Amino acid sequence: DNGLRSVFVEGGGQLISSLIAKDLVDRLYLFQAPLVVGAMSGISWTQGFRIKALSDGLQLSSVRFETLGKDWLITGRMK
């Protein structure tokens, strides 16, 4: 009704997982620092999203990688 064509959502693991599970995500923008903390050290950005097998994982298309300082930006469309 308001003419909106896209919405940018920046949130934590629970919000992002909920949107993915409800099929409300068209494109992901993933920012990754060159730091590995492990799942036991913090909350995963997909904490509320589960798959039963690796083959059930989400696939991205039109994937692009960009370096931003020491970090990486990975973008892709949800298949």
N, C-alpha and C positions, 0 to 999 in steps of 0.2 A: 504493500500500500504506500510505503514511503519512498519507493524507488531504490532501495538498497540492493546492491548486487553482491556485496561481499562484506564480511565482518572479520576483523583481525582479533583473535583471542590469544591472550598471553596468560597462561595460568599454570597451576601446579599439576602434579601427577593425577590427582583425582578428577579434576575438571577435564583435562585433555583426554584421559581414558574414557570418561563418560561420553564425550563428543564423538570419539572414534567408535565406541561400541554402538552408538545410536546412528551411525553412518551420516554424521553431520559435517564431516571433514572432507574437503575437496583437495586441499594442498597442505603439505606440511613444510614448515620452516624449522629446521633443527639446528640449534647452535651447540657446538661441541668444543669444549676446551680440551687441550692436550693433557688431560688429567684423568686417571682411572681411580675411582674411589671404592668400587665394589658395591654390590647390592646390600650388604650388611651394614654399610657405612652411611646410608642415606636413603631417601625415597626416590624410586625410579619415576621417570616421567610417564611410564606406562603402568604404574602400580595397580590400577583398577582394571586393566585389560589383560585377559589371559587367553592363551591358545593351548590346545591339547597336543598338537604336533607341530614340528618346525614347518611342515608343508602348509599349515593353516595360518602362517604369519602374513602380515599385511605386505602387499607388494606396491612399490612406487614406480611410476613411469615418468619420463621426461626429467630424470634426475640431473641436478646440477650441483657442483661443488665450488665453493668460493672461499678463499682465505681472507680472514678479517683479523689483521694483526697476527697473534698466535693462535687464534680460534678458527674454526671452520663453520661455514654455513652450508647446510645440505638442504636442498629443496626438491620436492617431487610431488607429483599428482597421485592421489589415491586411485588405484585401479578398481 
